[in-house]
């Protein structure tokens, strides 16, 4: 059973955060190393959707030897807004694999993560896989050298939390049946994961949790996207429509900046 992983980045400049792009390029390198180097089995496809208005490829090239890996697909689709739903939907639409997992860029995976995920999937088309995560301290840094034993020693006393945003894995027919994430969540973080959960389980997906927790979350400052007007919780209803984005989803257009 083939497996694709999809995530996105939007490296917009944030006032007061010097070296932001370089810091996150190192985290992206660690994310890819843990998926494409330090695994007992490898995903069949990995999609990184970059919506940064100015391409970050020049920043990434210095740190990503994976740009020539046939499993890795770097897609630059600039956007003036941070829309994680549209970006992830683009990756979902591009994937050819039978199962597609949306994940996050600020994670590190155990060496048997992909192998465990594939074993949970089997050939059960109705299954959906979530996970629990543990949080790494700020002192851990931004890279990853493949030493998972060190990671486990650091987090062994920490509680594992349910985090839908860290992993949502479904058969492609399930994703297509609900048109992926609701792209009206334009600018917020977190609410789109709960919205998808409500819709896709109503459509018949049965959720299982990957055990034990095989993912760790890096420390970072709380995103400004989770504050104030950036939160789009108005779209999170108790009974959302089963199928989102009725006029199309995951469209591959490039949003150009308006000329003054």
Buried (B, 14 or more C-beta within 10 A) or exposed (E): BBBBBBBBBBBBEEEEEEEBBBBBBBBBBBBBBBBBBBBEBBBBBBBBBBBBBBBBEEBBEEBBBBEEBEBBBBBBBBBEEBBBBBBBBBBBBBBEBBBBBBBBBBBBBBBBBBBBBBEBBEEEBEBBBBBBBBBBEEEBBBEBEBEBEEBEEBBEEBEBEEBBBBBBBBBBEBBBBBBBBBBBBBEBBBBBBBBBBBBBEEBEBEBBBBEEBBBBBBEEEEEBBEEEEBBBEEBBEEEBEEBBBEEEBBEEEEBEEEEE
